[in-house]
Amino acid sequence: MINNELIDKLSALAIMPVIQIENADDAVKLVAVLSENGLPAAEITFRSAAAAESIRRIRAAFPDVILCAGTVLTIAQVDEAVAAGADFIISPGFNPTIVNYCIENGIKIIPGINNPSQIEQALELGINVVKFFPAEASGGVNMVKALVGPYSQIKLMPTGGIKPSNVLEYLAIPQVIACGGSWIATTAAIRDHDWDTIAKNAVATCKLVNA
Ligand SMILES: O=C(O)C(=O)C[C@H](O)[C@H](O)COP(=O)(O)O
């Protein structure tokens, strides 16, 4: 269960930068650039070996940044992410073993769904916020609108194929609290220490969603 305080923070943010970071030495600088340019948040995905250490360093440097672990596929990764200081867990799919583990241990989780059956499984377990993944490939905005018809109580965080060109259509749906996306800080830009581009992307994104 994601509490109202976190829902409000995610709604105010509107965009969750999805990060695949290869070197934990880059983590603090990356989040400094994002924060200074309007996006004090990061989803650090467990797609790289540097994820847990990156989360640990970001949490130590920025106690108030919204920090979550993404691509969490195993209970061991849940434990690693929480020990490192992640505020909550995001997974691409709906894995009942992981969701139940998080519920039993009081760990906030936003599991992935892309169809009605998975939403019903989520609701049955008391999950109130889900990730809609992969958003564009699963039907995009039209699919979200169709899903929130019968399941108006669920809140969604669409991710996957979201870009400046389509993000506003998602955010216009009342049940969409925020969108995730990797376009703001790409793995290549982080690797190249292209902080200027990441800063520009963050500023442009904030301008777009707050217009
Ligand atoms: O596996 C997860 O938990 C994820 O977080 C998947 C990512 O959110 C998407 O791969 C980002 O999608 P793009 O913005 O299209 O690059």
The ligand as an ORCA input file, in Angstrom:
! r2SCAN-3c Opt
* xyz 0 1
  O      11.985     -2.903    -15.497
  C      11.570     -1.971    -14.827
  O      11.227     -2.024    -13.646
  C      11.503     -0.730    -15.456
  O      11.531      0.224    -14.749
  C      11.421     -0.665    -16.914
  C      11.612      0.757    -17.310
  O      10.710      1.532    -16.593
  C      11.408      0.981    -18.711
  O      12.234      0.148    -19.456
  C      11.652      2.397    -19.083
  O      11.157      2.535    -20.333
  P      11.678      3.642    -21.336
  O      11.410      4.968    -20.724
  O      10.874      3.387    -22.573
  O      13.132      3.358    -21.525
*
